[in-house]
Amino acid sequence: MECYPQSVSDIRNREYPLLDGITYLDHAGTTLYPRSLIHDFSKDLMSSVFGNPHSASPSSELSTKRIERVRLRVLQFFKADPKDFDIVFVANATAAIKLVGSAFQDYGYEPNQSEFWYGYHCDAHSSLVGVRGLAAAGSRCFNSDTEVEDWLAGREDKDLITDQRDINPSRKYGLFAYPAQSNLNGRRLPLDWSNRLRKSSDLAHKNIYTLLDAAAYVSTAQLDLSDAPSAPDFTALSFYKVFGFPDLGALIVRKDAAHMLQRRRYFGGGTVAMVINQHGEWHAMKDHSLHEQLEDGTLPFHSIIALDSALNNHQRLYESMNNISRHTKDLSLALYNNLSSLRHGNGQAVCEIYKSTRSKYSDSATQGPIIAFNIRTSHGGWIGKSQVEKLAIARGIHLRTGGVCNPGGIASSLNLSAAELRRNYTEGMRCGDDLDVLHGKPTGVVRVSLGAMSSWDDVKVFSDFVEETFVEEAFAEKPRPLVPSLTLVTLRDGSGRRFPAAALRKLRGLFAARMLRALKDV
């Protein structure tokens, strides 16, 4: 059943012609922009003169008006009332997160203030993890949803908490951060934690604010901030995850928490109303709006104006985020069922899928359209993620492999202890390398993710690729080849290597079964 006003096939043919011959499965990295978006934005640029908004010229006034119109439209897109929220444009979600962390750090420099405490969920993007370096009053990684739930309910075993500042924090304020959706495996975390923390009567929770990383979530789900009292204090996101273009991010700030961002020590560009350098240093920040105080320097005004075209075309093509959510849920459920059902000839599962026990692919409230997995041989060994990626590229399939910037999720999914991770690093493993398996354990995952314009053909192509490339069939103990050998030719330089049939029978893992079948079929 179609979820959009037009068929996905028609949308792809007209708006995404570059997908012809490509199976794009990295929407968690960025979704793709439609052709009409670029056309409309180009037309906009060619029909108007947009000046630097820090001026009173007609071109500057035009830019300012368009920026403020887009600001309101974006808040409306996320169902956020401008009376309760403000939006700060930044480079990306990471910049939004860093802005909050730096502001909290600066808040402690004021008289009678203390340093801040930071808590974060283990399934966080490294951008969230990095804020702990700014929290001089200490930080805590919550290792599971259960730990967060126990903390919120005040039912923790105090004897098991190693940092006593988690019990009686010496700070006067803190920040708790978590992702709305794991960028590793797509599981969706409870969105009510912000409200529960704010309503808690536990003194240990007093003045702890919430930071939600919504970057992965907003790609295929409706972020609903209509209930301001229960919304996160700070929400970080990237627009290219939603629209494909422009390359821009935002921090949505609940105005009741805005004061925590207003003691920054840095100032620059248009954020100040007056600056004195000589004969005593002094400055005064602008006070008309929060975003004026936080958007340092000249805004990326062309990119912000591009959001107008992005919002228009997104609504025209897909009507709503709820439609996208239904569409991607159906696709990801089918792909998950296909991959999880694959078996080698001896019954061994082909895909080791890293799925939370709390989520279901049939339920978009608990699971987004991401599948993280590794591939096993018929004897239980691992096929390296780099090998999978290279073979996928040869088939025109675009996906993601590695640690996907989620250190806690990788450690939990692959059962890697801190000692093992340090050992792997000592032995040379680095982010993005091809050291796929160390000491019998994978070092990363293969990740496929679906988006608004993904199709049933994408699901079929990838399912067939995994089955045709990696499933090993059962053979007799001593197969009788009809030819004495097989020569394999490499794609890179065309060189060949001859394998005697007897040697092929001893192979295990990647392509072994298919080599033998090739010998029979020749």
C-alpha positions as CSV (number, residue, x, y, z in Angstrom):
1,M,0.0,0.0,0.0
2,E,1.3,3.4,-1.0
3,C,1.9,5.8,1.9
4,Y,2.4,8.9,-0.3
5,P,0.3,10.9,-2.7
6,Q,2.3,9.4,-5.6
7,S,4.0,6.1,-6.0
8,V,7.5,5.7,-4.7
9,S,8.5,4.6,-8.2
10,D,7.2,7.9,-9.8
11,I,8.8,10.0,-7.1
12,R,12.2,8.3,-7.6
13,N,12.0,8.5,-11.4
14,R,11.2,12.2,-11.4
15,E,13.0,13.5,-8.3
16,Y,15.9,11.1,-7.7
17,P,17.1,10.0,-11.2
18,L,20.7,9.6,-9.9
19,L,19.5,6.5,-8.0
20,D,19.2,4.6,-11.3
21,G,21.5,1.6,-10.8
22,I,22.2,2.5,-7.2
23,T,20.8,0.9,-4.0
24,Y,21.2,3.6,-1.4
25,L,21.0,2.3,2.1
26,D,22.8,5.0,4.2
27,H,19.9,7.3,5.1
28,A,21.1,7.4,8.7
29,G,24.2,9.2,7.4
30,T,22.2,11.5,5.2
31,T,19.0,11.2,3.2
32,L,18.9,12.3,-0.4
33,Y,17.7,15.6,-1.8
34,P,15.1,15.7,-4.6
35,R,15.9,17.4,-7.8
36,S,13.0,19.9,-7.3
37,L,14.6,21.2,-4.1
38,I,17.8,22.1,-5.9
39,H,15.9,23.6,-8.9
40,D,13.7,25.8,-6.6
41,F,16.6,26.9,-4.5
42,S,18.6,27.8,-7.6
43,K,15.7,29.7,-9.0
44,D,15.4,31.6,-5.6
45,L,19.0,32.6,-5.7
46,M,18.8,33.7,-9.4
47,S,15.7,35.8,-8.9
48,S,16.7,37.8,-5.7
49,V,19.7,39.5,-4.2
50,F,20.3,38.3,-0.7
51,G,22.7,40.4,1.4
52,N,24.5,39.8,4.7
53,P,21.7,40.1,7.3
54,H,23.8,42.4,9.5
55,S,22.8,45.5,7.6
56,A,19.8,47.7,6.7
57,S,20.1,47.6,3.0
58,P,17.2,46.2,0.9
59,S,19.1,43.0,0.1
60,S,20.0,42.5,3.8
61,E,16.5,43.2,4.9
62,L,15.2,40.6,2.5
63,S,17.6,38.0,3.9
64,T,16.5,38.9,7.5
65,K,12.9,38.5,6.6
66,R,13.4,35.2,4.9
67,I,15.5,33.9,7.8
68,E,12.8,34.7,10.3
69,R,10.1,33.2,8.2
70,V,12.1,30.0,7.9
71,R,12.7,30.0,11.7
72,L,9.0,30.0,12.3
73,R,8.4,27.3,9.6
74,V,11.0,25.0,11.2
75,L,9.4,25.4,14.6
76,Q,6.0,24.6,13.0
77,F,7.5,21.5,11.3
78,F,8.4,20.2,14.7
79,K,5.1,21.3,16.3
80,A,7.0,23.8,18.6
81,D,5.1,26.9,19.6
82,P,7.4,30.0,19.2
83,K,6.0,31.3,22.5
84,D,7.7,28.3,24.2
85,F,10.7,27.6,22.0
86,D,13.4,29.3,20.1
87,I,15.6,27.9,17.4
88,V,19.4,28.5,17.0
89,F,20.9,27.7,13.6
90,V,24.2,25.9,13.8
91,A,26.4,23.9,11.5
92,N,25.0,20.5,12.5
93,A,23.8,18.5,15.5
94,T,27.3,18.1,16.9
95,A,27.7,21.9,16.9
96,A,24.3,22.2,18.7
97,I,25.4,19.7,21.4
98,K,28.8,21.5,21.8
99,L,27.0,24.8,22.2
100,V,25.0,23.5,25.1
101,G,28.0,21.8,26.7
102,S,30.1,24.9,26.4
103,A,27.3,27.1,27.8
104,F,26.9,24.9,30.8
105,Q,30.6,25.0,31.4
106,D,30.6,28.8,31.3
107,Y,27.6,29.0,33.6
108,G,29.8,27.7,36.4
109,Y,32.2,30.6,36.1
110,E,29.7,33.0,37.5
111,P,29.9,33.9,41.2
112,N,28.3,31.5,43.7
113,Q,27.9,28.9,40.9
114,S,29.6,25.4,40.8
115,E,30.7,23.2,38.0
116,F,28.1,21.1,36.3
117,W,27.5,17.3,36.4
118,Y,26.8,15.4,33.2
119,G,24.9,12.1,32.7
120,Y,24.5,10.4,29.3
121,H,23.1,7.2,27.9
122,C,25.6,4.5,26.7
123,D,23.9,4.3,23.3
124,A,24.9,7.8,22.5
125,H,26.6,9.2,19.5
126,S,30.2,10.3,20.3
127,S,29.1,13.9,20.0
128,L,27.0,13.4,23.2
129,V,29.8,11.4,24.9
130,G,32.3,14.3,24.3
131,V,30.4,16.7,26.5
132,R,31.7,14.7,29.5
133,G,35.1,16.4,29.0
134,L,33.5,19.8,29.9
135,A,31.7,18.5,33.1
136,A,34.2,19.3,35.9
137,A,31.8,18.1,38.6
138,G,31.9,14.6,37.1
139,S,30.0,12.5,34.6
140,R,28.2,9.2,34.5
141,C,27.4,6.8,31.7
142,F,24.1,5.0,32.1
143,N,24.7,1.6,30.8
144,S,21.1,0.7,30.0
145,D,17.6,1.9,29.9
146,T,17.0,0.1,33.2
147,E,19.7,2.2,34.9
148,V,18.1,5.4,33.7
149,E,14.7,4.2,34.8
150,D,16.0,3.3,38.3
151,W,17.8,6.7,38.5
152,L,14.6,8.5,37.6
153,A,12.6,6.5,40.1
154,G,15.2,6.9,42.9
155,R,15.5,3.2,43.4
156,E,19.2,2.7,42.7
157,D,21.4,0.7,45.0
158,K,23.6,3.5,46.3
159,D,26.3,1.0,47.3
160,L,26.8,0.1,43.6
161,I,27.4,3.7,42.4
162,T,31.2,4.3,42.4
163,D,31.0,8.1,42.0
164,Q,29.3,9.5,45.1
165,R,28.6,12.7,43.3
166,D,25.8,10.7,41.6
167,I,24.1,10.4,45.0
168,N,24.8,13.8,46.6
169,P,26.1,16.0,43.7
170,S,28.2,18.9,44.9
171,R,27.0,20.8,41.9
172,K,24.0,23.1,41.7
173,Y,23.0,22.1,38.2
174,G,23.5,19.3,35.7
175,L,22.7,18.0,32.2
176,F,21.3,14.6,31.2
177,A,21.6,13.7,27.5
178,Y,20.4,10.8,25.4
179,P,19.5,10.0,21.8
180,A,15.9,9.8,20.6
181,Q,17.1,7.0,18.3
182,S,20.2,5.0,18.3
183,N,22.3,5.7,15.2
184,L,23.7,2.2,15.5
185,N,20.7,-0.1,15.4
186,G,17.8,2.3,15.1
187,R,16.1,1.5,18.5
188,R,14.0,4.4,19.8
189,L,14.5,5.4,23.4
190,P,11.7,6.7,25.7
191,L,10.9,10.3,24.9
192,D,9.2,10.8,28.3
193,W,12.4,10.8,30.3
194,S,12.7,14.6,30.0
195,N,9.3,15.1,31.5
196,R,9.8,12.5,34.3
197,L,13.2,14.1,35.2
198,R,11.6,17.6,35.3
199,K,8.7,16.4,37.5
200,S,10.9,14.3,39.9
201,S,10.8,15.3,43.6
202,D,14.2,13.7,44.2
203,L,16.7,16.4,45.4
204,A,19.4,14.7,43.4
205,H,17.4,15.6,40.2
206,K,17.0,19.2,41.0
207,N,18.2,21.6,38.3
208,I,19.2,18.8,36.0
209,Y,18.3,19.8,32.4
210,T,17.8,17.5,29.4
211,L,19.5,17.4,26.1
212,L,18.0,15.2,23.3
213,D,20.0,14.2,20.3
214,A,17.3,13.9,17.7
215,A,19.5,13.8,14.6
216,A,18.9,10.1,13.8
217,Y,15.2,10.2,14.8
218,V,14.0,13.1,12.7
219,S,15.0,11.5,9.4
220,T,12.0,9.2,9.5
221,A,9.8,10.2,12.5
222,Q,7.8,13.2,13.6
223,L,9.5,15.1,16.4
224,D,6.5,16.5,18.3
225,L,7.3,19.3,20.7
226,S,3.7,20.5,21.1
227,D,3.6,19.7,24.8
228,A,6.2,22.3,26.0
229,P,6.1,21.4,29.7
230,S,7.2,17.8,28.9
231,A,9.6,18.5,26.0
232,P,13.4,18.3,26.3
233,D,15.1,21.5,27.4
234,F,17.5,21.3,24.4
235,T,17.1,19.4,21.2
236,A,19.9,19.0,18.6
237,L,19.3,18.0,15.0
238,S,20.7,18.2,11.4
239,F,18.5,19.1,8.5
240,Y,20.4,17.1,5.9
241,K,19.1,14.0,7.8
242,V,15.6,15.1,7.0
243,F,15.8,16.8,3.6
244,G,19.2,15.8,2.2
245,F,20.0,19.5,1.8
246,P,21.0,22.0,3.1
247,D,24.0,21.1,5.2
248,L,22.7,22.8,8.3
249,G,21.8,22.1,11.9
250,A,19.7,23.5,14.7
251,L,19.4,23.7,18.5
252,I,15.7,24.0,19.6
253,V,15.7,25.6,23.1
254,R,12.8,25.4,25.5
255,K,12.6,29.1,26.7
256,D,12.1,28.1,30.3
257,A,15.7,26.7,30.2
258,A,17.2,29.5,28.0
259,H,18.9,31.1,31.0
260,M,21.4,28.2,31.1
261,L,22.8,29.3,27.7
262,Q,23.0,33.0,28.5
263,R,26.2,33.2,30.5
264,R,28.6,32.2,27.7
265,R,32.0,33.9,28.0
266,Y,32.6,34.0,24.3
267,F,30.9,36.6,22.1
268,G,31.4,37.5,18.5
269,G,29.8,38.9,15.4
270,G,26.2,40.0,15.8
271,T,25.6,38.6,19.2
272,V,26.7,41.8,21.1
273,A,25.0,45.2,21.4
274,M,28.2,47.0,22.6
275,V,31.9,46.2,23.1
276,I,34.6,48.3,24.7
277,N,38.2,47.4,24.2
278,Q,40.3,50.4,25.5
279,H,40.3,51.7,29.0
280,G,38.5,48.8,30.5
281,E,37.1,45.7,28.9
282,W,33.3,45.5,28.8
283,H,30.5,44.2,26.5
284,A,26.7,43.8,26.5
285,M,24.9,41.0,24.7
286,K,21.9,41.6,22.6
287,D,18.7,40.9,24.5
288,H,15.9,40.9,22.0
289,S,15.9,37.1,21.5
290,L,17.9,34.0,22.6
291,H,19.0,33.2,19.1
292,E,20.5,36.6,18.6
293,Q,22.8,35.9,21.6
294,L,23.9,32.5,20.4
295,E,24.3,32.7,16.6
296,D,27.9,33.8,16.4
297,G,29.0,35.7,13.4
298,T,27.2,35.9,10.1
299,L,24.6,33.2,9.7
300,P,24.8,30.8,6.8
301,F,21.9,32.7,5.4
302,H,21.8,31.1,2.0
303,S,21.6,27.6,3.6
304,I,18.8,28.8,5.9
305,I,16.9,30.3,2.9
306,A,17.3,26.9,1.2
307,L,15.2,25.4,4.0
308,D,12.2,27.1,2.5
309,S,12.6,25.0,-0.7
310,A,13.3,21.9,1.4
311,L,10.2,22.3,3.5
312,N,8.0,23.0,0.4
313,N,9.2,20.0,-1.6
314,H,9.2,17.6,1.4
315,Q,5.5,18.4,2.1
316,R,4.6,18.1,-1.6
317,L,6.3,14.8,-2.0
318,Y,5.6,13.0,1.3
319,E,2.9,15.2,2.9
320,S,3.9,14.3,6.5
321,M,6.6,12.6,8.6
322,N,4.0,10.1,9.7
323,N,3.7,8.9,6.1
324,I,7.5,8.5,6.0
325,S,7.4,6.6,9.3
326,R,4.8,4.1,8.0
327,H,6.6,3.6,4.7
328,T,10.0,3.0,6.3
329,K,8.6,0.8,9.0
330,D,7.1,-1.6,6.4
331,L,10.3,-1.7,4.4
332,S,12.6,-2.3,7.5
333,L,10.3,-5.0,8.8
334,A,10.5,-6.9,5.5
335,L,14.3,-6.5,5.3
336,Y,14.7,-7.5,8.9
337,N,12.6,-10.6,8.3
338,N,14.5,-11.5,5.2
339,L,18.0,-11.2,6.8
340,S,17.0,-12.9,10.0
341,S,15.6,-15.9,8.1
342,L,18.7,-16.6,6.0
343,R,20.4,-19.9,6.9
344,H,23.4,-21.7,5.6
345,G,22.9,-25.2,4.3
346,N,23.8,-26.6,7.8
347,G,21.3,-24.4,9.5
348,Q,23.7,-21.8,10.9
349,A,22.2,-18.3,10.8
350,V,23.9,-16.0,8.2
351,C,23.2,-12.7,9.9
352,E,24.0,-11.8,13.5
353,I,21.6,-8.9,13.9
354,Y,22.1,-6.5,16.8
355,K,18.6,-5.6,17.8
356,S,17.4,-4.4,21.2
357,T,15.0,-6.7,23.1
358,R,13.0,-3.6,23.8
359,S,12.2,-2.9,20.2
360,K,10.1,-4.4,17.4
361,Y,10.5,-3.6,13.7
362,S,6.7,-3.7,13.5
363,D,6.4,-0.9,16.1
364,S,7.8,2.5,14.9
365,A,7.5,3.8,18.5
366,T,10.4,1.5,19.6
367,Q,12.3,0.9,16.4
368,G,13.5,3.0,13.4
369,P,14.5,1.8,9.9
370,I,18.1,0.8,10.7
371,I,19.5,-2.7,10.8
372,A,23.0,-3.4,12.2
373,F,24.5,-6.8,11.7
374,N,27.5,-8.9,10.9
375,I,27.7,-12.0,8.7
376,R,28.8,-15.4,9.8
377,T,30.1,-18.3,7.8
378,S,28.5,-21.8,8.0
379,H,31.0,-22.7,10.7
380,G,30.2,-19.7,12.9
381,G,33.2,-17.6,11.9
382,W,33.0,-13.9,10.9
383,I,33.1,-12.3,7.5
384,G,34.8,-8.9,7.8
385,K,32.7,-5.8,7.5
386,S,35.2,-4.4,5.1
387,Q,34.8,-7.4,2.8
388,V,31.0,-7.0,2.9
389,E,31.3,-3.3,2.0
390,K,33.7,-3.9,-0.9
391,L,31.4,-6.6,-2.3
392,A,28.3,-4.3,-1.8
393,I,30.1,-1.5,-3.7
394,A,30.7,-3.8,-6.6
395,R,26.9,-4.4,-6.7
396,G,26.1,-0.7,-6.6
397,I,25.0,-0.9,-2.9
398,H,25.8,2.0,-0.6
399,L,25.9,1.2,3.1
400,R,27.9,2.0,6.2
401,T,30.4,-0.1,8.2
402,G,32.5,0.3,11.3
403,G,31.8,1.8,14.7
404,V,29.3,4.4,13.3
405,C,30.4,6.9,16.0
406,N,28.6,5.0,18.7
407,P,31.2,3.7,21.1
408,G,28.8,2.5,23.8
409,G,26.5,0.8,21.4
410,I,29.3,-1.0,19.7
411,A,30.8,-2.2,22.9
412,S,27.4,-3.5,24.1
413,S,26.4,-5.1,20.8
414,L,29.8,-6.8,20.2
415,N,30.3,-7.7,23.9
416,L,33.6,-5.8,24.0
417,S,35.0,-4.9,27.4
418,A,37.0,-1.7,28.0
419,A,40.1,-3.9,28.3
420,E,39.4,-5.5,24.9
421,L,38.8,-2.1,23.3
422,R,42.1,-0.8,24.7
423,R,43.9,-3.9,23.5
424,N,42.5,-3.5,20.0
425,Y,43.6,0.1,19.9
426,T,47.1,-0.9,21.0
427,E,47.2,-3.5,18.3
428,G,46.5,-0.9,15.7
429,M,42.8,-0.7,15.3
430,R,41.5,2.7,14.3
431,C,38.1,4.1,13.2
432,G,37.6,3.4,9.5
433,D,40.3,0.8,9.1
434,D,39.9,-2.7,7.8
435,L,40.9,-4.6,11.0
436,D,37.5,-6.4,11.0
437,V,38.0,-9.2,13.5
438,L,40.4,-9.3,16.4
439,H,40.7,-12.1,18.9
440,G,37.6,-13.8,17.5
441,K,35.3,-10.8,17.8
442,P,34.2,-8.2,15.2
443,T,35.4,-4.7,15.7
444,G,32.4,-3.0,14.0
445,V,29.2,-3.7,12.2
446,V,27.5,-3.5,8.8
447,R,24.6,-0.9,8.9
448,V,21.8,-0.5,6.4
449,S,19.3,2.3,6.9
450,L,16.2,3.2,4.9
451,G,14.6,6.6,4.1
452,A,11.7,8.4,2.6
453,M,12.4,7.4,-1.0
454,S,13.6,3.9,-0.3
455,S,11.7,1.2,-2.3
456,W,10.7,-2.4,-2.2
457,D,13.3,-3.0,-4.9
458,D,16.0,-1.7,-2.5
459,V,14.9,-4.4,0.0
460,K,14.9,-7.1,-2.6
461,V,18.3,-6.1,-4.1
462,F,20.0,-6.1,-0.7
463,S,18.3,-9.3,0.5
464,D,19.3,-11.1,-2.7
465,F,22.9,-9.7,-2.5
466,V,23.3,-11.2,1.0
467,E,21.8,-14.5,0.0
468,E,23.6,-14.9,-3.2
469,T,27.0,-13.8,-1.9
470,F,27.2,-15.3,1.6
471,V,24.9,-18.2,2.0
472,E,26.8,-21.5,1.9
473,E,24.9,-24.6,0.7
474,A,25.4,-28.1,2.0
475,F,27.6,-30.4,0.0
476,A,28.6,-34.0,0.2
477,E,31.8,-34.6,2.2
478,K,33.8,-35.4,-1.0
479,P,32.1,-33.7,-4.0
480,R,33.2,-34.9,-7.3
481,P,34.1,-31.9,-9.5
482,L,33.7,-32.2,-13.3
483,V,36.7,-30.0,-13.9
484,P,40.1,-30.1,-12.1
485,S,40.3,-26.4,-11.1
486,L,38.8,-23.0,-11.1
487,T,40.6,-19.7,-11.8
488,L,39.4,-16.5,-10.0
489,V,40.0,-13.2,-11.6
490,T,40.4,-10.1,-9.4
491,L,38.3,-7.0,-10.2
492,R,41.2,-4.6,-9.5
493,D,43.8,-5.7,-12.1
494,G,42.4,-8.6,-13.9
495,S,45.0,-11.0,-12.6
496,G,44.0,-14.6,-12.0
497,R,44.8,-17.3,-9.4
498,R,44.2,-21.0,-10.1
499,F,42.6,-23.1,-7.3
500,P,42.8,-26.9,-7.6
501,A,39.5,-28.6,-6.8
502,A,41.0,-30.4,-3.9
503,A,42.1,-27.1,-2.3
504,L,38.6,-25.6,-2.8
505,R,37.1,-28.5,-0.9
506,K,39.2,-27.5,2.1
507,L,38.1,-23.9,2.1
508,R,35.6,-22.6,4.7
509,G,33.7,-19.3,4.8
510,L,33.4,-16.7,2.1
511,F,32.6,-18.1,-1.4
512,A,33.7,-21.7,-0.6
513,A,30.4,-23.2,-1.3
514,R,29.9,-21.2,-4.5
515,M,33.4,-22.1,-5.8
516,L,32.5,-25.7,-5.5
517,R,29.1,-25.2,-7.1
518,A,30.9,-23.3,-10.0
519,L,33.1,-26.4,-10.5
520,K,30.0,-28.6,-10.9
521,D,28.3,-26.2,-13.2
522,V,31.2,-25.7,-15.6
